[in-house]
Amino acid sequence: MNRWKRLLTFLVLNVIVTALTMWVVLSLWSRANPLPGGTPETPPTQTTGIGADATPSGAATTAGTLEINTVVAPGDQQGERVLIRYLGEEELSLAGWQLEDEDGNRFVFPALRMFGGGAVTVHTRAGVNTVLELFWGLDRPVWAAGETVTLRDADGAVQATYIIP
């Protein structure tokens, strides 16, 4: 009977250590890889609507808006990326749209269609473009805290802005 008590104690201890290890790993992973939809740690979105003004809180006032959801890892060229969400319902072409900083650095979107509720991530580093992730191809970081990110449509009109915290 003493042998079974030791085995049971070992199994319970093993389960506790395994659970704690998984919790630590998942916590570290979620901090290093935030979801595009945002988390409670994500700073509030600042938006200007397409063809409409935004409320002072940054909430979109009409359907058919794009928002710069957040800038992840500003100053870190490998991790730096901008998350853009489309809140409208109709299909929207981003061909020729531009993402720019205050220093005149400009990313021009390729032929890309956004669908209702869609999102796209623009990475600063080089990579292979997909429908969900675009790559600027720069070898240096672009974004910095306090800087304003501007999204312009193909005609050059400002459609969304975001101040990096």
C-alpha positions as CSV (number, residue, x, y, z in Angstrom):
1,M,0.0,0.0,0.0
2,N,2.9,2.4,0.8
3,R,4.1,1.9,-2.8
4,W,0.7,3.1,-4.2
5,K,0.7,6.2,-2.0
6,R,4.2,7.2,-3.3
7,L,3.1,6.6,-6.9
8,L,-0.1,8.7,-6.4
9,T,2.0,11.5,-4.8
10,F,4.3,11.4,-7.7
11,L,1.5,11.5,-10.3
12,V,-0.2,14.5,-8.5
13,L,3.1,16.4,-8.4
14,N,3.7,15.6,-12.1
15,V,0.3,17.0,-13.0
16,I,0.9,20.2,-11.0
17,V,4.3,20.8,-12.5
18,T,3.0,20.1,-16.1
19,A,0.1,22.5,-15.6
20,L,2.4,25.3,-14.3
21,T,4.8,24.8,-17.2
22,M,2.1,25.0,-19.8
23,W,0.7,28.2,-18.2
24,V,4.2,29.8,-18.3
25,V,4.8,28.8,-21.9
26,L,1.3,30.0,-23.1
27,S,1.7,33.3,-21.2
28,L,5.1,34.0,-22.8
29,W,3.8,33.0,-26.2
30,S,0.7,35.2,-26.0
31,R,2.9,38.2,-25.0
32,A,5.3,37.6,-27.9
33,N,2.5,37.0,-30.5
34,P,-0.5,39.2,-29.9
35,L,-3.7,38.4,-31.8
36,P,-4.6,40.8,-34.7
37,G,-8.0,41.5,-33.0
38,G,-6.2,42.9,-30.0
39,T,-6.1,41.9,-26.4
40,P,-6.7,43.8,-23.2
41,E,-3.0,44.9,-23.3
42,T,-3.5,46.4,-26.8
43,P,-3.6,50.2,-26.7
44,P,-6.9,51.9,-27.8
45,T,-7.4,52.3,-31.5
46,Q,-7.4,55.8,-33.0
47,T,-9.4,55.9,-36.2
48,T,-10.6,58.2,-38.9
49,G,-13.5,56.8,-40.9
50,I,-13.7,56.5,-44.7
51,G,-16.0,59.3,-45.8
52,A,-17.0,60.1,-42.3
53,D,-15.6,61.6,-39.1
54,A,-14.7,59.6,-36.1
55,T,-15.9,60.3,-32.6
56,P,-13.4,61.8,-30.2
57,S,-13.0,58.4,-28.6
58,G,-11.8,57.0,-31.9
59,A,-14.8,54.8,-32.5
60,A,-15.9,54.6,-36.2
61,T,-19.2,56.3,-36.8
62,T,-20.2,54.5,-40.1
63,A,-19.8,51.2,-41.8
64,G,-17.1,51.0,-44.4
65,T,-14.2,52.1,-42.3
66,L,-10.6,51.0,-42.0
67,E,-8.7,51.3,-38.7
68,I,-5.1,51.0,-37.8
69,N,-5.6,48.6,-34.9
70,T,-2.1,48.8,-33.5
71,V,1.6,48.9,-34.2
72,V,3.4,46.0,-32.7
73,A,7.1,46.1,-31.6
74,P,8.0,49.7,-32.8
75,G,11.8,50.0,-33.2
76,D,12.3,46.3,-33.6
77,Q,12.9,45.7,-37.3
78,Q,12.2,41.9,-37.2
79,G,9.0,42.2,-35.1
80,E,7.7,45.5,-36.2
81,R,4.3,45.4,-37.9
82,V,1.1,47.4,-38.4
83,L,-2.3,45.7,-38.0
84,I,-5.1,47.1,-40.1
85,R,-8.7,46.0,-39.9
86,Y,-11.6,46.6,-42.3
87,L,-14.9,47.2,-40.4
88,G,-17.0,47.6,-43.5
89,E,-19.2,45.1,-45.3
90,E,-18.5,45.8,-49.0
91,E,-15.4,44.6,-50.8
92,L,-12.7,47.3,-50.7
93,S,-9.6,47.4,-53.0
94,L,-6.4,48.7,-51.3
95,A,-4.4,48.8,-54.6
96,G,-2.3,52.0,-54.5
97,W,-3.2,52.9,-50.9
98,Q,-0.2,54.0,-48.8
99,L,0.9,53.6,-45.2
100,E,3.3,56.3,-44.1
101,D,5.2,57.7,-41.1
102,E,6.1,61.3,-40.2
103,D,9.5,61.0,-41.9
104,G,8.1,60.3,-45.3
105,N,8.7,56.6,-45.3
106,R,5.9,55.1,-47.5
107,F,4.6,51.6,-48.1
108,V,2.4,51.3,-51.2
109,F,-0.2,48.5,-51.1
110,P,-0.2,46.0,-53.9
111,A,-3.5,44.8,-55.5
112,L,-5.3,43.6,-52.5
113,R,-9.0,43.3,-51.8
114,M,-10.4,43.5,-48.2
115,F,-13.7,41.9,-47.3
116,G,-16.0,42.7,-44.4
117,G,-14.3,42.0,-41.1
118,G,-11.0,41.3,-42.8
119,A,-7.6,42.3,-41.5
120,V,-4.1,42.6,-43.0
121,T,-0.7,42.9,-41.3
122,V,2.1,45.0,-42.8
123,H,5.5,43.9,-41.6
124,T,8.5,46.2,-41.9
125,R,11.0,43.4,-42.7
126,A,11.3,41.4,-45.9
127,G,9.1,38.4,-46.5
128,V,6.7,36.8,-49.0
129,N,3.3,38.6,-49.3
130,T,0.1,36.7,-48.7
131,V,-3.5,37.9,-48.5
132,L,-3.1,38.3,-44.7
133,E,0.5,39.5,-44.4
134,L,2.4,42.1,-46.5
135,F,6.1,42.8,-46.2
136,W,7.7,46.2,-46.8
137,G,11.2,44.7,-47.3
138,L,13.1,47.3,-45.2
139,D,16.3,46.4,-43.3
140,R,15.7,49.0,-40.6
141,P,12.8,49.8,-38.3
142,V,10.4,52.6,-39.3
143,W,8.0,53.1,-36.4
144,A,8.8,54.9,-33.0
145,A,6.8,55.8,-29.9
146,G,4.9,59.1,-30.3
147,E,4.9,58.9,-34.1
148,T,1.7,59.1,-36.2
149,V,1.0,56.4,-38.7
150,T,-1.2,57.5,-41.6
151,L,-3.2,55.4,-44.0
152,R,-4.0,57.1,-47.3
153,D,-6.3,55.9,-50.1
154,A,-5.2,55.7,-53.7
155,D,-6.1,59.4,-54.2
156,G,-3.9,60.5,-51.3
157,A,-6.8,61.3,-48.9
158,V,-6.2,60.4,-45.2
159,Q,-8.4,57.5,-44.2
160,A,-7.0,56.5,-40.8
161,T,-4.3,57.6,-38.4
162,Y,-2.8,56.1,-35.3
163,I,-0.4,57.6,-32.7
164,I,2.1,55.0,-31.4
165,P,2.0,55.0,-27.6
